Amino acid sequence: MKAESSSAGGRSFSKILIANRGEIAVRVIRACREMDLASVAVFSEADRASLHVQMADEAVPIGPPPATESYLHMDRLIQAAHRTGAEAIHPGYGFLAENAEFCRLCEREGIVFIGPNSMALELVGDKVRARQAMEKAGVPIIPGMMSIPRTLSEFKEEARRLGYPVIVKASAGGGGKGMRVVDQENDLESAVQAGQREALSAFGDASVYLEKYIEEPRHIEFQVLADGRGHRVHLFERECSIQRRHQKLVEESPSPALDPELRSRMGAAALKVMSAAGYTNAGTVEFLLDRDRRFYFLEVNARLQVEHPVTELVTGVDLVRQQILVAAGEPLAFGQEDLRQRGHAVECRIYAEDAAHGFLPSPGKILFLKEPKGPGVRLDSGIFAGWDVPVYYDPILAKLVVWAESRDLACRRMAVALQEYVILGIQTTIEYLGDVVRHPEFRAGRLHTGFLGKNFEGWGEKSRDEAATRLALAAAAFEEMDRPARAEGGASRTTRSDSLSPWQSLGRWRLGGLDSHGI
Ligand code: MV4
């Protein structure tokens, strides 16, 4: 690859180190292969046998299992890049992806950071500074504070001006940490203090501020690509309202809430945001959309996002390939008018979590794996049968992504693919997701950020009872079937097991798994 000039140093590169693990490391390795770039995996002691290690051209051990000792250990990552001769680092998502210090360190060490420049990264990481910049650029922001107040009376005064409910937010934050909704003045002081404590421990910065609280908004984000020469395009939106405690579970594109007119206004606003931030490479502009269809800038996600595949399926653009090209100093080869949304894509996140028990982590050995396939089905996965899911990291196993001509067909395709998907040995979110994509409100596209809390709280308790009942009924039925068979002197076991529904067989498998693992 050639790179004449770029904000990233204008050097061409031939080898990329992936400072990440799991499905996203695998995704980036595939893009490298297609571009004839060599790939270097890094791995902790818990990931010796992981898929990304097997798939990369080289793999470098970087320390003990805890992320602070491995995937977050900047010096070891830089060292690994130097030792293997990797000229660029792809950070994936999470870990160091939005860490301005790591980005600067790469710049200093002459390594291309495949992501935004450190200036833009720093600006968008500071929520209050970002709000100031976006207001100045003429982007609608949520009514609220434009600087960090010092006294409780300033908080009170502003809350009264905004009108309750208000929300306390961490300026250094994102992703919901340090956030508190406040309904009345009596609760303000303790919410501010709690927010400050949480922000300090999570981000090392106690600064919090207030915004008007928007009730039951939709979370809609726009994907943007920007090269180092001032060219910018957006790749339309992703609807991300289906999340539980700030963990997204289902994403889709297009959003059922947008029409062409609103889409084009929000797209233009997203481009303004990135231009005001001096942002380069791939990034996402998050918006809240209220019940009156007003949209507000929320924050910038300065990374490749987990849910990027839905955009890839609908636009046909390979975002990881574009990230690498832009980082190498190449200009974007297409403009806004070249981009269209075609059909509909839905993504479901498969986590190693027990959805029937409050989404408790469910690490352990994958005993059996059957993956869905078929037209319009894409599986970005980091797992294989026999692999041990470690406890140390984000529990995402895979992303099941489908494309179809319409939203209805995409939902049907997803429901079928989820039914085909079997992971035994650990608990996953597969069944829960199946119920979500079949839910009438979901199918009607009536989504908001409270959707799962409202419709799926306590999911699994009922179905566990049902499961127990069904097993008891099945057992009784088999008893009945056995009696005449014995009398005839030879009922075949084959007949019996053939009559099991897939669900029943699965139940037996699971019970077997439970027995042998004592969980
Ligand atoms: C809000 C909000 C309502 N009003 N801000 C949550 C994560 C962080 N990025 C911002 N978040 C929110 N900010 C105001 N003024 C509601 C949320 C919010 C949310 C946002 C996006 C996706 C899911 C969410 C779930 C709960 C709350």
Residues whose N, C-alpha, C, O or C-beta is under 5 A from the ligand:
A	BS01	MV4	I142 I167 G174 G175 G176 E211 K212 Y213 I214 H219 C240 T449
